[in-house]
Amino acid sequence: MSIEIFNQLEQKVTSAVETLELMKMEVEELREENTRLKQEQEDWSQRLSSLLGKLNEVDVEGREAPAQEQASL
């Protein structure tokens, strides 16, 4: 094998290794972003559930009030 072919092979292997390392770093960044987004989604879900619970309380109270007013008549 000539030295020129060997040098080309070495460059390709080095390039492939560098690309793999960059891809590993990108995957790690994407995993961190995914974790952050999942937490954010969970936070929003809890807030939404809380708001819906408050609306249900108001709705239930609104339904009970007329019934109590009629009972006192």
FENVEN-V261648 format. One record per pair of residues at least 12 apart in sequence whose C-alpha atoms are under 10 Angstrom apart, sorted by sequence separation. I is the first residue (numbers start at 1). J is the second residue. If there is no record, write none. Layout:
i=I j=J
i=I j=J
This chain:
none
